[in-house]
Amino acid sequence: MALPRIVIATLSACLALSSLAEAEPLARQLFGAERAPSAQAPSAVGFYSKGCAAGMVAMPESGPTWQVMRLSRNRNYGQPETLAFLQDLSRQAATLPGWAGLYIGDIAQPRGGPMTGGHASHQTGLDADIWMLPPKRLDLSRSEREKISSVSIRTADQTRINANWTPAHMALMEMTAKDPRVDRIFVAAAAKIAMCNAAPRGDRAWLQKIRPYWGHNTHFHVRLKCPPGASACEKQTPSVAELSKGGDGCDETLNWWVTEALNPTKPAAPQEPSGPPKRTAKTYVMADLPAQCRNVLNAQ
């Protein structure tokens, strides 16, 4: 029995991509194997989900108002601006009721680049995950940091916040969004909706930086703007600052995330591929990344 054309085309494209991957190592394997930053001046290269980072700095594992979690992953590296921001935010968080500071999740690998697993972005040292779990103590051992887990702030059906969400969470989000270094914040849609409903009239522009996205119920993801003078860093286009104009991102389209997105009315019609599948962070080879990334990878 003859195979349909769309199946044949898909198989051919997959085989072509597989052959390419065999000919050249995947970028995530190369960057994931690096255990230390490059001895270069700090620089964010490329885009958040398609780039790398030179001269990264390790976030101290513990501080007066923070602890870095899951140290075995070796993903506590960032641009100097990122580490300064996280330490500043942790001091603000420590003023909130029930929060001793912050538990900080993944930032980036020592030289950035595509990760071996878990993230599409976090490639330039300008992204960081912050746990939703309010820290009660900041003297966790390395072993304890591997075992402890964060908490989800939304219901299992993804439509509403649960009892783990508190006014302090919203206050922390507001603190984060009002920092001029922050471009946007990714969080579960239920949390964004809750904040839109709870925020008083007046200054609501900070809500525009809060963006709903899947998989952000146990942590929120902070993305910083490209640092001043970072010519190799590709900014978001358009940026949040360009879009806001006093808006708060709380219009009727926000409900799509907790309605139609969870229960599509009809499946999308299959499209016949016109070429090889689009490459992603999982399948990038070095040729897909900015040319400077080879220098970052090969530097001492």
N, C-alpha and C positions, 0 to 999 in steps of 0.2 A: 504494500500500500504506500503510495507516494505521500511524503510529508507536505503539509501546507507550506506555502512560500514564506510566511512569517516565521515559522519554526526553523526553516532552513537558514533564513537570514540571521535569526538570532543565534543559532549554533555557530554559524560562520564568524559572526562578530565576536562571540565569546572565545572561539579558538584563536582568532587573531590576537585578541587581548592577552590570552594565556601565553601565546608564543612570545609576545613582547615582554611579558613579565618574567619569563624564563630567561630571556636574553639579557635583561637588566634588572638588578635587584630593586625591590620596592623601596621607595624613599623612607617609609615608616620603619623598615628593618634597619636601614643605615642610621637614621637619627636615633632610633630606639636603642641602638648598641652603644651610643656615646655616653660615657659616664661622667664627663666633666665639660664645663663650658669652653668655648674657644678663647684663646688669649688675644682678644681683639677689643676695640672700643665698643661699648654697648650700642646695638643698633637693631631695630625691628625691621625685618626685610619681608616685603610682600604683604599679602593679605592675611587676616586672622585665620583663615582656613586654607591658605595656600602660600606658605612662606617658611621662614626660619628666623633665627635670632643669634646675633653675634654678641660676645662679651657679656653673657648673662651672669646674674648674681644669685646666689642661693639665699632664699628666705631663711633666717634663723629658725631652727626647729621649734624653739620656745621663746617667749618673751613675757613681759609683765602682763600683757593683755591678749595674748594669742598662743595657740599651739597649731603646728602643721600636722595634719593627719596622714595616715597611710604612707609613712616615710619609705617603706620598701619599694614604692613605685618610682622614687627618684624624680618626682615631678614638682619639686618646690623651687624651681628656678624662674626668674622673671627679669624684666627690665628694671633698672633702679627706680624708675617712676612708679612701677607696679608695687614694689616692695614698700616704698614710702607710703603709698596710698593705703595699703593693707594695714600697716602699722598705725597710721592715723585713724583709720576707720575702727580698728580694734579698740583704741582708746575711747572713741565715742561710744562704741557698743557697751563698754564697761560701765557707762553711766546709766544704762537702761535697767529697770527692775528685773532681777533674775538672770542677768547676763554678766559673767565675769570678764567677758571679752569675746573673742571669736575662735571657732574651730575652722581652720582653713584647709580646703581640699586641694585638688590639682591646680597648679599654675601652668607650668610647661616643663618639658624635658630640658636637659642641660643646654642643648643647642636648638631648642624649639623643634620646628618641623613636624610632619605628620606623626601622630602617636601610634604606638603599637596596638592600641585599642582604647575604646571608650569615648573618644572625642573626635569631631571633625575639625574643630577650631583649636584654640590654645597653642597655636604654632609660632607666634611671634613674641610671646612673653608679656602680652597685654591683656590676657584673659585670666580670670581666677574664679574658683568656686568657693563659696562660703556656706558652711553647713547651717541648716535650719535648727539644729539642736543647740539650745542655749547652754554654753559652758557653765558648769557648776564649780569645776576645779580646773586648774591649769598646770597640774603637776603629773599628768598622765605619762607613764613610761612608754617606750617605743612599742613594747608588746601590747599594752593597753590600747594604743592608738590603732593597732591593726584589728583589734577585736570589736571595739565600740562602733556603733552605727548611729547615723543621724536619724531624724524622724521625718515622716511625711506630714505635710500640712494640708493635704487635701483628702477627700473621700476616695474610696476605691473606685467609684464610678467616674471620677475625675471632674465632677460637676460643681463641687462645693468645697469650701475650706472645712477642716475638722477642728477638734478641740485643741490640737497642738498649735494652731495659729493664734497669736495673741496681739494686743495692741503694740507690744514691744517689737514684734516682727515688722509691723507697718512702720513704726518709728525708725527702725534700722534701715528699711528700704528708702524712706524719705531722706535720711541722712546721706545714704549712698548716692541717690539720684541728684541731690543738690550739690554734690562735689563737682566742680567744673572740669575735673580730669576725666569724669565718667561719660562715656558715649551712650551706653545702653545697659540694661539689666534684663536678663532672661529669667522668668519665673513661671510657675504653673499658672494656667489661665484662671483658675479659681481664686488665686491670691490677687491677681490683677483686678478681677471683678470685685472682690471684697474691698480692696483699697479704693476703687472708684466709688463704691457705695458709701464708704465711711469718711472719705476726705471731705472736709468742710468747704464751703464756697470760698472763693478768694484765690489764693496762690495754689493752683493745681497743675501748673505747667510741668512740675517735676514728674508727674504721672506719665508723661509722654515717653520718658526714658524707660519705663517699665514695659517690657515686651513679653507677651505670653509665648511659651514654647514648650513642646513635649519634653518630658524627662527632667523637669526642674521642680519637683515637689519635695525633695529632701535637701536640696541646696538651691541657692540662687547664684547665677553666673554674672559676674561683673566684667564688662568690656571697657577698657580705657581708650581714649582717643590717641591717635598717633602723637608722640611727644613733639614739642616744638623743634623744628629743624631736622626732623627725621625724614629725610628726602627719599629713603628707600621703602618707607612704610606706606602702604596703600590704605587710605581711610575708607570708611563706609560712605557710599554714595547713593542717595543723599544721606547726610548725617542727621542725627536726631536734632541737633541745633538748627539745621536748615528746615526741618519739618515742623518743629513745634509751633512757633508763631502763636504761643499762648494756648494751644490745644492740650488736651490731656489724654487722648487715645482711649476715651471711654464711650465712644459712640456705639451704635447698635451692632456694628460688625464684630465687636468683641464677643458677643454671645455665640458666634459661629463656633468658637473653640469648645463650647460645652453643649452644643446641640448638633448641628449638621456634621461637624468634623468627627464626632464620635459615632454617629449613625448616618452615614451617607445614604441619600435616597436611591441612588443608582450607581453601580460601579462604572468607572471610566472605561470607555471603549479601548481595546488594545490597539496600539499604534505600531505599524510596521516599521522596524528600525531602518534608518537611512544610512547607518554606518556603525562603527564600533561603539559599544556602550560608553557613555560619558564617564571619564575617570573621576575618582573621588579621593579623599584622603587615604582610603584603604588601598587604592591602586595606583597612586601617583608614583612615577619614577622621577629621577632627578631632572630630566628634561622638562617636566611639567612645572617645576618650581622656578623662581627667579634665578638668574645666572649666578648671583652673588652667593646663593646657598651652597654651591660647590666649594667656594672659598671657606665658608663657615665650617663645612664638614671636614675639609682637609687641613684646616689650621691647627696649630699646636694648642 
